[in-house]
Amino acid sequence: MKKISIGIFDDHPLVIEAIRSKFSNKDFIIEWEANSKRDLFTKLKSVQPEILILDIVADDVLGLEIFETILKDYPDSKIIAHSSLSSSILVENLLSIGIKGFVNKKQDINDLKEAVLTVANDKTYVSKNYTFLTSEYLINKTAILSEREIEIVNMIGNEFTSQQISEQLFLSVNTIESHRKRIFQKLNVKNVAGMIMEAGKLGYLK
């Protein structure tokens, strides 16, 4: 049986150690471990493992940008997102951009092994809490925020006022405020700070 090669990215040494311990047997080979974005891309350029187990949030990483970059540069990558975040919106967006698996860090480490075996067999893995997201409809649907809402989120993130946004987009201030309220509802946040944090995690900030 061919060994499944694995690359690990996480900025927590204990997490890396737990993963390494679980996959240190005859069926797997750990090609490399990385604890920063720079380290990740340096090692990925040298060796492209069959499976990548990647954290979503690290000191120099926030959101989906790192996943999109890898899939653009290495389109055959089979990525499993391994995160303490648990938003179904996040999982939905991960699946929509081509991530093959999602395992929450609160799950048993055996679930991560199951995810690796599943993804290695060209299937998608998510825990039972997210299986409703694996339908073709949800995997192929557009992101939860519309293009206009994403545009407004980024303008708010760049400290544009509602008046300035309305002038830039040729919309009324009331329309901008309505968009803002819908964005808050969709992201389940109460203020701009929360919106920016969630939008960053979900890959909406440019």
Phi, psi and omega in degrees: 000131179290135178290143176272120181273141188226140170242140185238132174233118177197145180263012176249112182305323181293326178293314178300318180298318180296319179293315179302316181297320182292327186255016178270074176209182189293345184270347185226158172222125177276109182286319179195165175230140180227144180237010175212161181298317180298315179298319180301309184288330175296313182287325179293326178295328181279314183221129177254098180293164178293321182237134174247125175254109190236134171285157181265324183239122175221182183303323183243021181222133174210118176096198190267357185304317183296324179292316180296321179296315180297315182292333176286315183278330181228074188298342180271002182297138174252105188254134171248119176280129182236107192214156173275350176287150186224011182295131177294332176296317178299312181298319178301315180292323177299314179296323184292334180266356174114008176291139186267344181201156176220128176229126176283142183294344178280346178286162177297145181299335177295333177294326178293321177297317178299321179297316180299314180296321180293311182293325177298335178266022175063034175240165179264138179238128166220157179290170184303331181294341186239011184297336178294345181272354186269004176292153180302325182299311184286325180294327184261357182286162179287164181300157186295329175269138177288167179301320179296317180295321177297320178299316181292319177304315181292325178291320176297319178297334177267017172070027172285140173279167178300323178297315180294321179295318180298322180290321180291321186261359180059044177235159179286158177299322179299321178295318178297318179295324177295318176299316181300315180297318180294322178297315178302317181295315182295323182270356179058051179233167184246346182209176184296321180300316178295321179298314181296319180297312181292319180298322178294316180298324185270001174084019182273340183279137183249000000 
